[in-house]
Structure formats: structure tokens, C-alpha cells
Amino acid sequence: MAKLAESAFVLKVFAKQVPIKASSLIFIINVRILILRGFFDGLQQYTHRVRFIIGYTIVTRY
């Protein structure tokens, strides 16, 4: 009987932890996607800036 109660308690605790873990996993994935998206946006801006600088130097040189 003690074993049954113990396992039931463990199941309850596990059931309580599962939604938290799932939501935190989704949260982590969302954060990673946001970071990646920001990184790619920054990369695009950086390439635009580099192109602008190269174009500017070409224009001013010649």
C-alpha cells in the first residue's frame, strides 16, 4: 500500500512537472528562433553596410 501511494505521489509530481518542462522547452525553442532571426537580420544589415561601404569607396576612388 505504501508503494502504491508512493508511486501515485511520484506520478502526481511528474504530471505537475511535465507541463512546465514542455512550456519551458517551447519557450527555449522560441527564444532560439528569435535569436537566429535577429542574427540573420543583423547579418543582412551588415552585408548591406559592407556593400554600401564598398560602393562608397569605389565611387570616391574613381
C-alpha positions as protocol buffer text, in pm:
chain_id: "A"
residue {
  index: 1
  type: MET
  ca { x: 0 y: 0 z: 0 }
}
residue {
  index: 2
  type: ALA
  ca { x: 284 y: 238 z: 82 }
}
residue {
  index: 3
  type: LYS
  ca { x: 442 y: 160 z: -255 }
}
residue {
  index: 4
  type: LEU
  ca { x: 115 y: 240 z: -432 }
}
residue {
  index: 5
  type: ALA
  ca { x: 80 y: 573 z: -253 }
}
residue {
  index: 6
  type: GLU
  ca { x: 445 y: 649 z: -323 }
}
residue {
  index: 7
  type: SER
  ca { x: 409 y: 577 z: -694 }
}
residue {
  index: 8
  type: ALA
  ca { x: 88 y: 781 z: -708 }
}
residue {
  index: 9
  type: PHE
  ca { x: 270 y: 1073 z: -544 }
}
residue {
  index: 10
  type: VAL
  ca { x: 559 y: 1038 z: -792 }
}
residue {
  index: 11
  type: LEU
  ca { x: 310 y: 1034 z: -1079 }
}
residue {
  index: 12
  type: LYS
  ca { x: 141 y: 1347 z: -942 }
}
residue {
  index: 13
  type: VAL
  ca { x: 473 y: 1529 z: -911 }
}
residue {
  index: 14
  type: PHE
  ca { x: 575 y: 1415 z: -1259 }
}
residue {
  index: 15
  type: ALA
  ca { x: 240 y: 1525 z: -1405 }
}
residue {
  index: 16
  type: LYS
  ca { x: 290 y: 1866 z: -1244 }
}
residue {
  index: 17
  type: GLN
  ca { x: 642 y: 1897 z: -1383 }
}
residue {
  index: 18
  type: VAL
  ca { x: 565 y: 1783 z: -1738 }
}
residue {
  index: 19
  type: PRO
  ca { x: 365 y: 2093 z: -1848 }
}
residue {
  index: 20
  type: ILE
  ca { x: 632 y: 2319 z: -1702 }
}
residue {
  index: 21
  type: LYS
  ca { x: 904 y: 2130 z: -1888 }
}
residue {
  index: 22
  type: ALA
  ca { x: 708 y: 2133 z: -2213 }
}
residue {
  index: 23
  type: SER
  ca { x: 633 y: 2504 z: -2189 }
}
residue {
  index: 24
  type: SER
  ca { x: 993 y: 2586 z: -2098 }
}
residue {
  index: 25
  type: LEU
  ca { x: 1111 y: 2376 z: -2393 }
}
residue {
  index: 26
  type: ILE
  ca { x: 877 y: 2566 z: -2625 }
}
residue {
  index: 27
  type: PHE
  ca { x: 998 y: 2890 z: -2470 }
}
residue {
  index: 28
  type: ILE
  ca { x: 1363 y: 2793 z: -2526 }
}
residue {
  index: 29
  type: ILE
  ca { x: 1288 y: 2699 z: -2888 }
}
residue {
  index: 30
  type: ASN
  ca { x: 1107 y: 3030 z: -2942 }
}
residue {
  index: 31
  type: VAL
  ca { x: 1399 y: 3221 z: -2791 }
}
residue {
  index: 32
  type: ARG
  ca { x: 1644 y: 3037 z: -3015 }
}
residue {
  index: 33
  type: ILE
  ca { x: 1431 y: 3114 z: -3321 }
}
residue {
  index: 34
  type: LEU
  ca { x: 1417 y: 3481 z: -3218 }
}
residue {
  index: 35
  type: ILE
  ca { x: 1794 y: 3489 z: -3166 }
}
residue {
  index: 36
  type: LEU
  ca { x: 1852 y: 3324 z: -3506 }
}
residue {
  index: 37
  type: ARG
  ca { x: 1610 y: 3562 z: -3673 }
}
residue {
  index: 38
  type: GLY
  ca { x: 1781 y: 3860 z: -3511 }
}
residue {
  index: 39
  type: PHE
  ca { x: 2118 y: 3720 z: -3614 }
}
residue {
  index: 40
  type: PHE
  ca { x: 2009 y: 3685 z: -3977 }
}
residue {
  index: 41
  type: ASP
  ca { x: 1855 y: 4033 z: -3973 }
}
residue {
  index: 42
  type: GLY
  ca { x: 2181 y: 4170 z: -3835 }
}
residue {
  index: 43
  type: LEU
  ca { x: 2374 y: 3976 z: -4097 }
}
residue {
  index: 44
  type: GLN
  ca { x: 2160 y: 4125 z: -4375 }
}
residue {
  index: 45
  type: GLN
  ca { x: 2210 y: 4475 z: -4235 }
}
residue {
  index: 46
  type: TYR
  ca { x: 2582 y: 4407 z: -4207 }
}
residue {
  index: 47
  type: THR
  ca { x: 2607 y: 4290 z: -4569 }
}
residue {
  index: 48
  type: HIS
  ca { x: 2410 y: 4597 z: -4680 }
}
residue {
  index: 49
  type: ARG
  ca { x: 2651 y: 4815 z: -4484 }
}
residue {
  index: 50
  type: VAL
  ca { x: 2952 y: 4637 z: -4633 }
}
residue {
  index: 51
  type: ARG
  ca { x: 2807 y: 4678 z: -4982 }
}
residue {
  index: 52
  type: PHE
  ca { x: 2743 y: 5044 z: -4911 }
}
residue {
  index: 53
  type: ILE
  ca { x: 3099 y: 5093 z: -4785 }
}
residue {
  index: 54
  type: ILE
  ca { x: 3246 y: 4909 z: -5086 }
}
residue {
  index: 55
  type: GLY
  ca { x: 3026 y: 5107 z: -5324 }
}
residue {
  index: 56
  type: TYR
  ca { x: 3118 y: 5432 z: -5149 }
}
residue {
  index: 57
  type: THR
  ca { x: 3491 y: 5358 z: -5163 }
}
residue {
  index: 58
  type: ILE
  ca { x: 3466 y: 5265 z: -5532 }
}
residue {
  index: 59
  type: VAL
  ca { x: 3276 y: 5586 z: -5606 }
}
residue {
  index: 60
  type: THR
  ca { x: 3522 y: 5803 z: -5411 }
}
residue {
  index: 61
  type: ARG
  ca { x: 3832 y: 5628 z: -5552 }
}
residue {
  index: 62
  type: TYR
  ca { x: 3744 y: 5652 z: -5919 }
}
